[in-house]
Amino acid sequence: MDNKIKKVAVVGTGVLGSQIATLTSCFGYEVSAYDSDEGAFKRALKDIGSLIESRGKDPVVTVEEWDKGGEKVVVCGELKEALRDADLVIEAAPEDVAIKREVFKRIDALAPEKAILATNSSSIPISRIEGATNRPEKCLNLHFYFPALGHNMVDIMGGTKTTDETFQTGRAWIRTVGCVPLTVNKEILGFCFNRVWRAIKREVLHMWAEGFVDLRDIDRAWMIFSNMSQGPFGLMDNVGLDVIYDIEMVYYNESKDPKDHPPEALKAMIDRNELGRKTGKGFYTYPDPEYSKPDFLEA
Ligand SMILES: NC(=O)c1ccc[n+]([C@@H]2O[C@H](COP(=O)([O-])OP(=O)(O)OC[C@H]3O[C@@H](n4cnc5c(N)ncnc54)[C@H](O)[C@@H]3O)[C@@H](O)[C@H]2O)c1
C-alpha cells in the first residue's frame, strides 16, 4: 500500500464510483463513500452483480474478495463525514462540467488540506474543474475502466498547476490498487485509451443509426477480433447510454463538428429510459443479453 494515501473517499457512487470504492477497499484501503442519493452505492453494486459473475480472464480481484470489499465501504449520509481524514478524494458524479465544478467546490471546502482531489470524468480535463478549488496543485484526472470487469488500467492526467508530487503520488497509488497507470504527458480530451475507444464508439453509433449494418454484426465482429465477451454496443449498454451520450456531447461541444454529434436515435433511446443494463434495456435486454448466449457468434 502506498504510504502517502491511507484513506480514500469516493463522491458519486453510481456505476463507476461504486466500483472504484469497492476495488480500493479490496486492496486494503479505508474507503468512505458519499452520493446525493444514499441508496446509490448498494443499488449500483447489485446492478453489476451479473456482470461481475461473467468477468473476463484477468480479474483484478476474485468475486469473493469483491463482495467483501464492497461490504467494508462506509457509506455516509453527509459529504463532510465521508471526507473526514481522506488523503485522496475521487469524484464520480455525472459527466457535466457544471456539476463537477460544484462538487469539487464543496469537496475543497470540506476535505482535509492534505487531500488530493481527482475526477473520474471520462472526457473532461481537470484544467476545466481545478479553478473551482483553492488547491489546483493537488487536482488531477484519474480515469478508471470498469474495474468490475477486470480492466486494470487508469488514465492519469494533470491540470495546469498539478505538482509533480501530486502526480507521482497518484501514479504510485494506481499501482497499489492492481491497475496500470496510463500516463498522459500533455492535456488531451479523452486521455489515453479512452480517446481510442471514443473513436470506435463514434463510428459504430453512426453505422447503426444510419442503418448500414445490424449492431449485432458489429458486436460479433468485435468479439471474434478481440476475443472479448462483448462488442462495442454491449460495452456501451454496460457503461450506460446516458453517460455515453453526455461524453459524446463533450467532444461535440469542443469541435462543433456535426460528425461528432451523437445520433438522435441514441437520444430517443435515452428519452425512453433505455439506458442499458441499469434499466434492463438498451441495445440489448438484461440480465440475459443476446451476446452472452453460447450461439451468439454463430447466429
Ligand atoms: N459508466 C462508465 O463506464 C464510466 C467509465 C469511466 C468513467 N466514467 C465517469 O464516471 C462518472 C460517473 O459515471 P457513472 O457511469 O458512474 O454515472 P452514474 O449516473 O451511474 O452515477 C453518478 C452518481 O452521481 C450521483 N450524484 C449526482 N450529483 C451528485 C452530487 N452533487 N454529489 C454526489 N453525488 C452526486 C448520482 O446520484 C449517481 O449515483 C462520469 O464522469 C463518467 O464519465 C464512467
The ligand as an SDF file (V2000), in Angstrom:
LIG
                    3D

 44 48  0  0  0  0  0  0  0  0999 V2000
  -20.0420    4.3030  -16.6680 N   0  0  0  0  0  0  0  0  0  0  0  0
  -18.7900    4.0740  -17.0770 C   0  0  0  0  0  0  0  0  0  0  0  0
  -18.4700    3.0360  -17.6600 O   0  0  0  0  0  0  0  0  0  0  0  0
  -17.7040    5.0920  -16.7930 C   0  0  0  0  0  0  0  0  0  0  0  0
  -16.3690    4.7210  -17.0300 C   0  0  0  0  0  0  0  0  0  0  0  0
  -15.3460    5.6090  -16.6920 C   0  0  0  0  0  0  0  0  0  0  0  0
  -15.6530    6.8500  -16.1920 C   0  0  0  0  0  0  0  0  0  0  0  0
  -16.9640    7.2060  -16.0030 N   0  0  0  0  0  0  0  0  0  0  0  0
  -17.2240    8.5310  -15.4710 C   0  0  0  0  0  0  0  0  0  0  0  0
  -17.6060    8.4170  -14.1120 O   0  0  0  0  0  0  0  0  0  0  0  0
  -18.5210    9.4630  -13.7880 C   0  0  0  0  0  0  0  0  0  0  0  0
  -19.7850    8.8420  -13.2500 C   0  0  0  0  0  0  0  0  0  0  0  0
  -20.3360    7.9940  -14.2420 O   0  0  0  0  0  0  0  0  0  0  0  0
  -21.3270    6.8050  -13.8520 P   0  0  0  0  0  0  0  0  0  0  0  0
  -21.4530    5.9570  -15.0460 O   0  0  0  0  0  0  0  0  0  0  0  0
  -20.9190    6.1870  -12.5570 O   0  0  0  0  0  0  0  0  0  0  0  0
  -22.6840    7.6420  -13.6460 O   0  0  0  0  0  0  0  0  0  0  0  0
  -23.9510    7.2620  -12.7760 P   0  0  0  0  0  0  0  0  0  0  0  0
  -25.0490    8.1190  -13.3070 O   0  0  0  0  0  0  0  0  0  0  0  0
  -24.1410    5.8020  -12.6970 O   0  0  0  0  0  0  0  0  0  0  0  0
  -23.5340    7.7750  -11.3010 O   0  0  0  0  0  0  0  0  0  0  0  0
  -23.4110    9.1240  -10.9410 C   0  0  0  0  0  0  0  0  0  0  0  0
  -23.7660    9.2400   -9.4710 C   0  0  0  0  0  0  0  0  0  0  0  0
  -23.5030   10.5660   -9.0230 O   0  0  0  0  0  0  0  0  0  0  0  0
  -24.5070   10.9140   -8.0840 C   0  0  0  0  0  0  0  0  0  0  0  0
  -24.5530   12.3640   -7.9590 N   0  0  0  0  0  0  0  0  0  0  0  0
  -25.1670   13.2750   -8.7470 C   0  0  0  0  0  0  0  0  0  0  0  0
  -24.9380   14.5190   -8.2830 N   0  0  0  0  0  0  0  0  0  0  0  0
  -24.1640   14.3840   -7.1660 C   0  0  0  0  0  0  0  0  0  0  0  0
  -23.6210   15.3030   -6.2480 C   0  0  0  0  0  0  0  0  0  0  0  0
  -23.8140   16.6090   -6.3880 N   0  0  0  0  0  0  0  0  0  0  0  0
  -22.8900   14.8100   -5.2280 N   0  0  0  0  0  0  0  0  0  0  0  0
  -22.6910   13.4850   -5.0700 C   0  0  0  0  0  0  0  0  0  0  0  0
  -23.2030   12.5640   -5.9130 N   0  0  0  0  0  0  0  0  0  0  0  0
  -23.9210   13.0130   -6.9660 C   0  0  0  0  0  0  0  0  0  0  0  0
  -25.7740   10.2840   -8.6360 C   0  0  0  0  0  0  0  0  0  0  0  0
  -26.7570   10.1210   -7.6290 O   0  0  0  0  0  0  0  0  0  0  0  0
  -25.2540    8.9550   -9.1800 C   0  0  0  0  0  0  0  0  0  0  0  0
  -25.3440    7.9070   -8.2400 O   0  0  0  0  0  0  0  0  0  0  0  0
  -18.7290   10.2790  -15.0690 C   0  0  0  0  0  0  0  0  0  0  0  0
  -17.8660   11.3690  -15.0600 O   0  0  0  0  0  0  0  0  0  0  0  0
  -18.3540    9.2920  -16.1610 C   0  0  0  0  0  0  0  0  0  0  0  0
  -17.8940    9.9340  -17.3250 O   0  0  0  0  0  0  0  0  0  0  0  0
  -17.9950    6.3400  -16.2720 C   0  0  0  0  0  0  0  0  0  0  0  0
  1  2  1  0
  2  3  2  0
  2  4  1  0
  4  5  1  0
  4 44  2  0
  5  6  2  0
  6  7  1  0
  7  8  2  0
  8  9  1  0
  8 44  1  0
  9 10  1  0
  9 42  1  0
 10 11  1  0
 11 12  1  0
 11 40  1  0
 12 13  1  0
 13 14  1  0
 14 15  2  0
 14 16  1  0
 14 17  1  0
 17 18  1  0
 18 19  2  0
 18 20  1  0
 18 21  1  0
 21 22  1  0
 22 23  1  0
 23 24  1  0
 23 38  1  0
 24 25  1  0
 25 26  1  0
 25 36  1  0
 26 27  1  0
 26 35  1  0
 27 28  2  0
 28 29  1  0
 29 30  1  0
 29 35  2  0
 30 31  1  0
 30 32  2  0
 32 33  1  0
 33 34  2  0
 34 35  1  0
 36 37  1  0
 36 38  1  0
 38 39  1  0
 40 41  1  0
 40 42  1  0
 42 43  1  0
M  CHG  2   8   1  16  -1
M  END
$$$$
